[in-house]
Amino acid sequence: MMRHTLDFGSPLPPGWTTLDEKHRSRYWDRFTDRFGFRPGLAEPDWPAIAEPTPSITFDLTAPGDVAGAWSSRFDAVNAEALRCFVTEFADDPMFVVLDWQHTCYRLDAAVHASTPDTEWRVPVYPNGDYYIFLRDDLSEGTFGHPWEQSLCVFGERLLATLGRTLATWLPVTRIDGRRPEDT
């Protein structure tokens, strides 16, 4: 199971390295400048980024009356994201991982995927904070919004892989930042 996220007393899992404060600040500044990041708990503040073109945003709301619905979605989204990170970016499987107001990381997705039963230090599926997985140039990635319960997948390569597979079972909230009925 890849459900572990908060065992911060343990050493970093294989494939994860901590960003120092200089790099952490630099990536947050670049992300905020590029995507207009504005955190907010209330619906009028959503989405929390200017969703780029191309992008697709999925509704992660799980049925409350179905036992295991949230856990199974959590595991499925993380597993599929990892599969797409590794296969689509096999030549360079490194991602920057931003966790709002917490430690941030670099992730070697291939090493993470090759390690049995490894911990997700920060998952793709947002479970309490903004979680962002980015290519170094910010051209591809995911933005998880915990209060909207959404996941924005952006960039041509990730849309063709992760976006396509998630669209087979998750409701679409927005395409290129607009509601589907407005596109």
C-alpha distance (Angstrom), angle and dihedral (degrees) to the residues before:
residue distance angle dihedral
M1 . . .
M2 3.80 . .
R3 3.77 96.9 .
H4 3.82 98.3 113.2
T5 3.79 114.6 111.2
L6 3.78 113.1 145.4
D7 3.81 110.4 47.9
F8 3.78 93.2 119.4
G9 3.79 92.6 158.2
S10 3.78 89.3 70.5
P11 3.79 126.2 81.7
L12 3.77 115.8 -93.3
P13 3.79 112.7 -79.8
P14 3.82 116.9 -110.6
G15 3.79 111.2 -78.8
W16 3.82 94.8 28.4
T17 3.82 124.6 104.8
T18 3.79 126.8 175.3
L19 3.79 119.3 -114.7
D20 3.79 111.6 -129.7
E21 3.81 117.8 -124.9
K22 3.81 93.8 -97.5
H23 3.82 93.1 54.3
R24 3.80 92.8 39.5
S25 3.82 90.8 55.0
R26 3.78 92.2 43.9
Y27 3.81 93.4 52.7
W28 3.80 93.1 45.1
D29 3.81 90.4 49.7
R30 3.80 91.8 48.8
F31 3.80 92.1 46.1
T32 3.82 92.9 48.0
D33 3.81 91.9 47.5
R34 3.81 94.2 47.0
F35 3.81 98.9 41.3
G36 3.82 103.4 24.9
F37 3.80 91.6 -123.5
R38 3.82 111.4 -156.8
P39 3.80 114.9 169.9
G40 3.78 117.7 -144.2
L41 3.79 139.8 158.5
A42 3.80 97.7 -152.5
E43 3.80 126.6 81.5
P44 3.84 94.3 -121.3
D45 3.83 87.0 63.5
W46 3.82 93.7 56.5
P47 2.92 136.7 143.1
A48 3.79 92.8 41.5
I49 3.81 93.2 -153.0
A50 3.77 137.4 41.5
E51 3.78 94.8 -104.8
P52 3.79 108.5 -133.1
T53 3.76 131.8 -132.4
P54 2.94 115.8 -79.1
S55 3.80 101.9 35.3
I56 3.76 141.7 120.4
T57 3.80 125.1 -158.1
F58 3.79 121.7 -153.1
D59 3.79 131.0 -154.5
L60 3.81 108.6 -123.1
T61 3.80 95.9 -174.3
A62 3.79 107.8 136.1
P63 3.80 122.7 -152.5
G64 3.80 106.7 -98.3
D65 3.78 94.2 -149.7
V66 3.82 96.2 56.6
A67 3.80 114.8 87.0
G68 3.79 111.2 -127.8
A69 3.81 95.0 8.4
W70 3.81 95.3 124.2
S71 3.82 95.1 42.8
S72 3.78 93.7 48.0
R73 3.82 91.7 49.3
F74 3.80 90.8 47.0
D75 3.80 91.7 52.9
A76 3.82 94.5 42.3
V77 3.82 95.6 50.0
N78 3.81 92.9 46.9
A79 3.81 92.9 46.3
E80 3.81 93.4 47.7
A81 3.81 92.5 46.3
L82 3.79 90.5 51.3
R83 3.81 91.3 48.2
C84 3.80 90.7 51.8
F85 3.82 93.5 44.5
V86 3.81 90.9 52.9
T87 3.80 99.6 41.6
E88 3.80 99.8 37.9
F89 3.81 94.9 42.7
A90 3.81 99.9 34.4
D91 3.81 90.5 136.2
D92 3.83 90.9 58.0
P93 3.82 115.0 7.4
M94 3.83 95.0 178.0
F95 3.80 119.5 126.2
V96 3.79 132.5 178.9
V97 3.81 110.7 -129.2
L98 3.80 118.5 -156.4
D99 3.80 121.3 -168.0
W100 3.81 112.5 -172.6
Q101 3.84 110.4 -107.8
H102 3.81 92.6 -11.5
T103 3.78 139.8 87.6
C104 3.80 113.2 -57.0
Y105 3.79 128.7 -150.3
R106 3.76 151.8 -166.9
L107 3.77 113.4 -122.5
D108 3.78 125.9 -155.8
A109 3.80 95.8 -157.1
A110 3.82 93.4 -165.9
V111 3.81 93.1 55.8
H112 3.81 90.9 44.7
A113 3.81 91.3 50.3
S114 3.81 92.3 47.5
T115 3.81 93.9 53.7
P116 3.82 113.8 87.4
D117 3.82 117.6 -127.4
T118 3.77 93.5 -3.7
E119 3.79 124.4 169.5
W120 3.80 122.7 -110.3
R121 3.81 99.7 -133.8
V122 3.81 86.5 -167.2
P123 3.83 117.4 9.4
V124 3.79 126.2 -143.7
Y125 3.81 89.2 -129.3
P126 3.83 107.1 76.5
N127 3.79 110.7 -122.2
G128 3.78 103.6 169.5
D129 3.79 108.3 -23.3
Y130 3.79 142.9 39.4
Y131 3.81 107.8 -77.8
I132 3.78 119.7 -169.8
F133 3.81 128.1 -174.5
L134 3.81 113.6 -169.3
R135 3.75 142.5 173.2
D136 3.80 110.3 -121.9
D137 3.82 92.0 -102.5
L138 3.85 91.8 47.5
S139 3.82 90.6 -122.9
E140 3.81 95.7 121.9
G141 3.77 133.7 26.4
T142 3.77 151.2 94.1
F143 3.79 132.8 -85.6
G144 3.79 116.7 -158.9
H145 3.82 117.3 -160.5
P146 3.83 111.7 -164.3
W147 3.81 98.6 -166.4
E148 3.78 97.4 43.3
Q149 3.82 86.0 41.5
S150 3.77 91.8 -135.6
L151 3.78 141.6 130.8
C152 3.80 121.2 -150.6
V153 3.81 114.3 -157.9
F154 3.81 114.2 -165.1
G155 3.78 140.2 179.2
E156 3.79 128.4 57.0
R157 3.80 97.4 -94.8
L158 3.80 95.8 47.9
L159 3.80 92.1 43.8
A160 3.80 90.2 53.9
T161 3.81 91.3 52.0
L162 3.80 116.8 19.1
G163 3.80 94.4 24.4
R164 3.78 92.1 50.1
T165 3.81 95.4 49.3
L166 3.81 96.1 43.3
A167 3.82 89.4 49.8
T168 3.80 89.1 64.3
W169 3.81 91.9 69.3
L170 3.82 112.0 8.1
P171 3.82 123.8 76.2
V172 3.81 114.7 -111.8
T173 3.81 114.7 -123.9
R174 3.81 100.3 177.9
I175 3.80 140.4 1.6
D176 3.81 115.5 -154.7
G177 3.81 87.9 -12.1
R178 3.83 95.6 -53.8
R179 3.79 131.0 102.0
P180 3.84 110.7 -101.6
E181 3.81 91.6 -115.7
D182 3.84 89.0 57.3
T183 3.82 95.8 52.7
